[in-house]
Amino acid sequence: MDFQASTLFEVLLPLGVIIFLSKLLSIGSRKIGLPQVIGMLLTGVLLGSIVFIPNHEYVMTNNSMIGIQIVAEIGVILIMFSAGMETDLKQIKQTGVASLVITMLGVIVPMGLGFLAALLLGTDLSNTKTLFQNLFYGVVLTATSVSVTVATLKELGKLNSKIGTAIMSAAILDDIIGVIILSIILSLDKAMTGAQADTNVTLEIVMVIVKTILFFIFAIGLGFLVRFIFKKLAKKYDHHRRIPIFAIALAFFFAFAAEKWFGIADITGAFFAGLVLSDFKETQYIERRTDITSYLLFTPVFFAKVGITSMQSFTDQTSNPFATWQFPVFGILFLLAGITGKLIGCGAGAKMCKYSWKDSLRCGVGMMCRAEVCLICAQKGIDAGIISASIQPFILILILLTSFVTPVILKATYRNEMKDENEGLDSIPMVESSTPIADSHIVNTNYQGPFMDQQ
């Protein structure tokens, strides 16, 4: 990576375009009921299409692409840090073994189906690169995003139901296990492809596993100390800006330590930094400030970069996978594996834990949704040279399909129950209160205005 400081200004125009277009297209996406991330991805697609315009090299230069890549990497770390903070480990205790069974089958089944679909691209599993490529396509499908599911269950008043709690708990475990598997596959690929001909393969695999375990010991041990320090800071400096500043510094340190010292993906370090700071007094405040920092610049640039790399895979005639029939067919099978993998895996897990057929279906449907974590996993594989950037359009379709289909099916499964509840409410006689209610203004005494954190 050769970046000339004298040409640093070249990245400014693309960054300005990305921020401006991302906001416009995100607003448009939200207005038509799509996730805002779709608008950010379309920004990248539009910028990637600039290669068809004469003299495009004045906008998208090599230096500007390097700058975008650096900013995008910071965006990934901040996204995963926020994902870690959103993880409520106490939620898992409410469903116990059930959430673990649902998660394990919800990871194994889509990963296995993704692996089988990828056999269409290469069946020589004695080749290390082919094996890890096929495995990684499966790993991409393990990620879950239940934000759409949560919104739907909230609307129906079923979020705190038995199956609603199970879905939330399984989603939390799903993220943790998915990130760990991602790191192990990336580490194994790096170790095996860089190994010499006389390298002991078994020893390399053992070393990767040992480094992974050492990272968890490091993260948990340091995490207890860090959590203690942050609790002290929160007690002394309530809602002070220095707390999220220190938190972001911690995320960068964990990301660096994971990659540099343990050979684990940097996003795993950032995710575990978020876990360390989850569920304490200042967590929501740190998360809100981090999201503001991230979504002003870094997150839009990451998703735009995803769109740009997707377009580049189409315009690169020397390595365009769509030149043959195998990749498009694989893409369709990949989509089917992504949808049915969670539906069958999580649904079967719920049924094994003695949930009803209807609740098992709801669990499978609720876990189908994909979003940014799925894209991050895929981008990590692309950056490592394991999988093709051309998979991104199929992931985009998967996100769109599951975002639309999930709430529709979930609401359909609750239709009869909601009808019975409504009929029950209609049968209750309305009693007029004898006590007149005076006009009043409800004041939220906890809210201190938009500058509550400025000290």
C-alpha positions in Angstrom: 0.0 0.0 0.0 1.8 3.1 -1.2 0.1 6.3 0.0 1.7 9.7 -0.9 1.2 12.3 1.8 1.5 15.1 -0.9 -1.6 13.8 -2.6 -3.7 13.4 0.6 -6.2 15.9 -0.8 -7.3 13.4 -3.5 -9.4 11.5 -0.9 -11.4 14.6 0.1 -13.7 14.8 -2.9 -14.7 11.1 -2.8 -15.3 11.4 1.0 -17.5 14.4 0.5 -19.5 12.6 -2.3 -19.9 9.5 -0.1 -21.1 11.5 2.9 -23.6 13.6 0.9 -25.0 10.7 -1.2 -25.1 8.3 1.7 -27.3 10.7 3.7 -29.7 11.4 0.7 -30.0 7.8 -0.3 -30.4 6.6 3.4 -33.3 9.0 3.9 -34.9 7.7 0.7 -34.4 4.1 1.8 -36.0 4.8 5.1 -39.0 6.5 3.5 -39.8 3.5 1.4 -39.3 1.1 4.3 -35.8 -0.2 3.5 -32.9 -0.4 6.0 -30.7 2.7 5.8 -27.7 0.6 5.0 -29.2 0.0 1.5 -28.8 3.7 0.7 -25.1 3.6 1.8 -24.5 0.6 -0.3 -26.1 2.2 -3.3 -23.7 5.1 -2.8 -20.8 2.8 -3.3 -22.4 1.2 -6.4 -22.9 4.7 -8.0 -19.2 5.6 -7.2 -18.1 2.2 -8.5 -20.0 3.0 -11.7 -17.9 6.1 -12.3 -15.4 3.9 -14.2 -17.7 4.2 -17.2 -17.3 8.0 -17.2 -14.4 9.5 -19.2 -11.6 11.0 -17.1 -13.0 9.2 -14.0 -9.4 8.8 -12.7 -9.6 12.4 -11.4 -12.2 11.4 -8.9 -11.3 7.8 -7.9 -7.5 7.6 -7.9 -5.4 5.0 -6.3 -4.6 7.3 -3.4 -8.3 8.1 -2.8 -9.1 4.3 -2.8 -6.4 3.7 -0.2 -7.7 6.6 1.9 -11.3 5.2 1.7 -10.0 1.8 2.7 -8.4 3.1 5.8 -11.5 5.1 6.9 -13.7 2.1 6.1 -11.6 -0.1 8.3 -12.1 2.3 11.2 -15.8 2.2 10.4 -15.9 -1.6 10.7 -14.2 -1.5 14.1 -16.7 1.1 15.4 -19.6 -0.9 14.1 -18.4 -4.1 15.8 -17.6 -2.1 19.0 -21.3 -0.9 19.1 -22.5 -4.4 18.4 -20.6 -5.7 21.4 -22.1 -3.0 23.6 -25.6 -3.9 22.4 -25.1 -7.5 23.6 -26.9 -8.2 26.8 -25.3 -11.3 28.3 -27.9 -11.4 31.1 -30.6 -12.0 28.5 -29.1 -15.5 27.8 -29.9 -16.6 31.4 -33.6 -16.3 30.8 -33.7 -19.1 28.2 -30.6 -21.0 29.2 -30.0 -24.2 27.3 -32.8 -23.4 24.7 -30.9 -20.4 23.4 -27.7 -22.4 23.1 -29.4 -25.2 21.1 -31.2 -22.7 18.8 -27.9 -20.8 18.2 -25.8 -23.9 17.5 -28.2 -25.3 15.0 -28.7 -21.8 13.6 -24.9 -21.6 13.0 -24.2 -25.2 11.9 -27.1 -25.6 9.3 -26.6 -22.3 7.3 -22.8 -22.8 7.4 -23.1 -26.3 6.1 -25.6 -25.3 3.4 -23.3 -22.4 2.3 -20.4 -24.8 2.2 -22.3 -27.3 0.0 -23.5 -24.4 -2.3 -19.8 -23.3 -2.7 -18.8 -26.8 -3.9 -20.2 -25.6 -7.2 -17.1 -23.2 -7.4 -14.5 -25.8 -6.4 -14.7 -29.4 -5.2 -10.9 -30.0 -4.7 -11.0 -29.9 -0.9 -7.5 -31.2 -0.7 -6.5 -27.7 -1.9 -6.3 -25.6 1.3 -7.4 -22.4 -0.5 -10.5 -24.1 -1.9 -11.4 -25.6 1.4 -11.2 -22.3 3.3 -13.1 -20.5 0.5 -16.0 -22.9 0.7 -16.0 -22.7 4.5 -15.9 -18.9 4.5 -19.0 -18.7 2.2 -20.7 -20.7 4.9 -19.4 -18.5 7.7 -20.9 -15.4 6.0 -24.4 -17.0 6.4 -24.0 -17.5 10.2 -24.5 -13.8 11.0 -27.9 -12.7 12.2 -29.5 -9.3 12.6 -32.8 -9.3 14.5 -33.5 -5.5 14.5 -36.4 -6.0 12.0 -37.7 -9.0 14.1 -37.4 -6.9 17.3 -39.4 -4.0 15.8 -42.1 -6.4 14.6 -42.4 -8.3 17.9 -42.6 -4.9 19.7 -45.4 -3.8 17.4 -47.3 -7.0 18.1 -46.6 -6.8 21.9 -44.8 -10.1 21.8 -41.1 -9.1 22.4 -41.2 -10.3 26.0 -43.0 -13.5 25.3 -41.2 -16.9 25.7 -40.3 -17.2 22.1 -39.4 -13.5 21.8 -36.9 -13.8 24.6 -35.5 -17.0 23.0 -35.0 -15.2 19.7 -33.1 -12.3 21.4 -30.9 -14.6 23.5 -30.1 -16.8 20.4 -29.2 -13.7 18.4 -26.8 -12.6 21.1 -25.0 -16.0 21.2 -25.2 -16.1 17.4 -23.1 -12.9 17.1 -20.5 -14.1 19.6 -20.1 -17.6 18.0 -20.1 -16.2 14.5 -17.4 -13.7 15.2 -15.2 -16.4 16.8 -15.7 -18.8 13.9 -14.8 -15.9 11.5 -11.6 -15.2 13.3 -10.6 -18.9 13.4 -11.1 -19.4 9.7 -9.3 -16.1 8.8 -6.4 -17.2 11.1 -6.2 -20.7 9.7 -6.3 -19.4 6.1 -3.5 -16.9 6.8 -1.4 -19.6 8.6 -1.9 -22.3 5.9 -1.5 -20.2 2.8 1.6 -18.5 4.1 3.1 -21.8 5.3 6.1 -23.5 3.7 5.9 -26.8 1.9 7.5 -28.6 4.9 5.3 -27.0 7.5 3.5 -29.2 10.0 -0.2 -28.6 9.2 -1.4 -30.0 12.5 1.0 -27.8 14.5 -0.2 -24.7 12.6 -3.9 -25.5 13.4 -3.0 -26.1 17.1 -1.1 -22.8 17.2 -4.2 -21.0 15.8 -6.4 -22.6 18.4 -4.0 -21.8 21.2 -3.7 -18.1 20.2 -7.4 -17.9 20.1 -7.7 -19.3 23.6 -5.0 -16.9 24.8 -6.8 -14.0 23.3 -10.0 -14.8 25.2 -7.9 -15.2 28.5 -6.3 -11.8 27.7 -9.7 -10.1 26.8 -11.5 -11.5 29.9 -8.7 -10.8 32.3 -8.1 -7.2 31.1 -11.9 -6.8 30.7 -12.5 -7.2 34.4 -9.9 -4.5 35.2 -11.2 -2.1 32.5 -14.8 -2.6 33.6 -13.8 -1.7 37.2 -12.0 1.5 36.0 -14.9 2.6 33.8 -17.4 2.1 36.7 -15.3 4.3 38.9 -15.1 6.9 36.1 -18.8 6.8 35.5 -19.5 7.4 39.2 -17.1 10.4 39.3 -17.8 11.8 35.8 -21.5 11.2 35.0 -22.2 11.6 31.3 -18.9 13.2 30.6 -17.3 13.2 27.1 -14.1 11.7 28.4 -15.8 8.3 29.0 -16.8 7.6 25.4 -13.4 9.0 24.3 -11.6 6.4 26.6 -14.1 3.7 25.4 -13.2 4.3 21.7 -9.5 4.2 22.6 -10.2 0.9 24.3 -11.9 -0.5 21.1 -8.9 0.5 19.0 -6.5 -1.1 21.5 -8.4 -4.4 21.6 -8.6 -4.4 17.8 -4.9 -3.9 17.5 -4.0 -6.5 20.2 -6.2 -9.1 18.6 -4.7 -8.7 15.1 -1.1 -8.0 16.1 -0.4 -10.2 19.1 -2.8 -13.1 18.7 -3.5 -13.3 14.9 -7.2 -12.8 15.5 -9.3 -10.5 13.3 -9.3 -6.9 14.5 -13.2 -6.8 14.5 -13.1 -9.6 17.1 -11.1 -7.4 19.4 -13.4 -4.5 18.9 -16.5 -6.7 19.5 -15.0 -8.0 22.8 -14.2 -4.4 23.9 -17.9 -3.7 23.4 -18.8 -6.7 25.5 -16.5 -5.5 28.3 -18.5 -2.2 28.4 -21.9 -3.7 27.9 -24.7 -3.4 30.5 -23.3 -0.8 33.0 -24.4 2.7 33.9 -22.9 4.6 31.0 -23.3 1.9 28.3 -26.1 3.7 26.5 -24.3 7.0 26.6 -21.1 5.5 25.2 -23.0 3.7 22.5 -24.9 6.9 21.5 -21.7 9.0 21.3 -19.9 6.2 19.4 -22.7 5.9 16.9 -22.7 9.7 16.3 -19.0 9.6 15.6 -19.3 6.5 13.4 -22.3 7.5 11.3 -21.0 11.0 10.6 -18.1 9.6 8.5 -16.7 6.1 9.1 -19.8 3.9 8.7 -21.0 5.5 5.4 -17.5 5.1 4.0 -17.4 1.4 4.9 -20.7 0.6 3.2 -19.8 2.7 0.2 -16.5 0.8 0.0 -18.5 -2.5 -0.1 -20.5 -1.1 -3.1 -17.4 0.1 -4.8 -15.6 -3.3 -4.5 -18.7 -5.0 -5.8 -18.8 -2.9 -8.9 -15.1 -3.3 -9.4 -15.5 -7.1 -9.5 -18.0 -6.7 -12.4 -15.8 -4.3 -14.4 -12.6 -6.3 -13.9 -12.8 -8.5 -17.1 -9.7 -10.5 -16.1 -11.4 -12.0 -13.0 -15.1 -11.5 -13.5 -16.7 -14.6 -12.0 -20.0 -13.9 -13.9 -18.2 -14.8 -17.1 -19.1 -18.4 -16.4 -22.5 -20.0 -15.4 -21.2 -21.5 -12.1 -21.1 -18.3 -10.1 -24.6 -17.0 -10.8 -26.0 -20.4 -10.0 -24.0 -20.5 -6.8 -25.3 -17.1 -5.9 -28.9 -18.4 -6.2 -28.1 -21.4 -4.1 -26.3 -19.1 -1.6 -29.5 -17.1 -1.2 -31.5 -20.2 -0.6 -29.0 -21.5 1.9 -29.1 -18.2 3.7 -32.9 -18.2 4.0 -33.6 -21.9 4.7 -30.5 -22.4 6.8 -31.7 -20.2 9.6 -35.4 -21.2 9.1 -34.6 -24.9 9.4 -31.7 -24.7 11.9 -33.2 -22.3 14.4 -36.7 -23.7 13.9 -35.5 -27.3 14.6 -33.5 -26.1 17.6 -36.7 -24.5 19.1 -38.7 -27.6 18.4 -36.0 -29.8 20.1 -36.4 -27.5 23.2 -40.2 -28.4 23.2 -41.5 -25.2 21.7 -44.8 -25.5 19.7 -44.6 -25.9 16.0 -45.9 -22.3 15.5 -43.3 -20.9 18.0 -40.6 -22.9 16.3 -41.6 -21.4 12.9 -41.5 -17.9 14.5 -38.0 -18.6 15.8 -36.7 -19.7 12.4 -38.3 -16.8 10.6 -37.2 -14.3 13.3 -33.5 -15.4 12.9 -33.5 -15.1 9.1 -32.7 -11.4 9.0 -29.3 -10.2 7.9 -27.7 -6.8 8.0 -24.3 -5.1 8.5 -22.5 -8.0 10.4 -23.1 -10.2 7.3 -21.6 -7.6 5.1 -18.6 -7.1 7.4 -17.9 -10.8 7.5 -18.0 -11.0 3.7 -15.8 -7.9 3.4 -13.2 -9.4 5.7 -13.0 -12.5 3.5 -12.7 -10.3 0.4 -9.9 -8.3 1.9 -8.1 -11.5 2.9 -8.4 -12.8 -0.7 -10.5 -15.8 0.4 -13.8 -15.1 -1.4 -14.9 -13.0 -4.4 -16.2 -9.5 -4.1 -19.0 -10.5 -6.5 -20.8 -12.2 -3.6 -21.8 -8.8 -2.3 -24.8 -8.2 -4.6 -26.2 -11.6 -3.5 -25.8 -10.5 0.2 -27.6 -7.3 -0.6 -30.5 -9.3 -2.1 -30.4 -11.5 1.0 -30.7 -8.5 3.3 -33.6 -7.0 1.2 -35.5 -10.3 1.0 -35.2 -11.2 4.7 -36.0 -7.6 5.7 -39.3 -7.7 3.7 -40.3 -11.3 4.3 -39.6 -11.6 8.1 -42.2 -9.1 9.4 -44.8 -10.3 6.9 -44.5 -14.0 8.0 -44.2 -13.1 11.7 -47.4 -11.0 11.6 -49.2 -13.8 9.7 -48.3 -16.4 12.4 -49.8 -14.1 15.1 -52.9 -13.1 13.1 -55.3 -15.5 14.9 -53.9 -14.7 18.4 -54.2 -11.0 17.8 -57.8 -11.5 16.5 -58.7 -13.4 19.7 -57.1 -10.8 21.9 -59.0 -8.0 20.1 -62.3 -9.9 20.4 -61.6 -10.3 24.1 -61.0 -6.6 24.5 -64.2 -5.8 22.6 -66.3 -7.9 25.0 -65.1 -5.9 28.1 -67.8 -3.2 28.9 -66.4 0.3 28.8 -66.7 2.0 32.2 -66.6 5.8 32.3 -64.3 7.1 35.0 -66.0 9.2 37.7 -62.9 11.2 38.2 -62.3 13.9 35.6 -58.8 14.0 34.3 -57.4 17.5 34.2 -55.2 18.7 31.3 -51.6 18.2 32.2 -48.2 18.3 30.7 -45.9 15.4 31.5 -42.4 16.5 32.1 -39.4 14.1 31.8 -37.2 15.1 34.7 -34.4 12.9 33.6 -33.9 14.7 30.3 -31.5 17.7 30.6 -31.4 18.9 27.0 -29.1 18.3 24.0 -26.1 19.6 25.9 -26.4 17.4 28.9 -23.0 15.9 28.2 -21.1 19.1 27.7 -19.1 19.7 30.9 
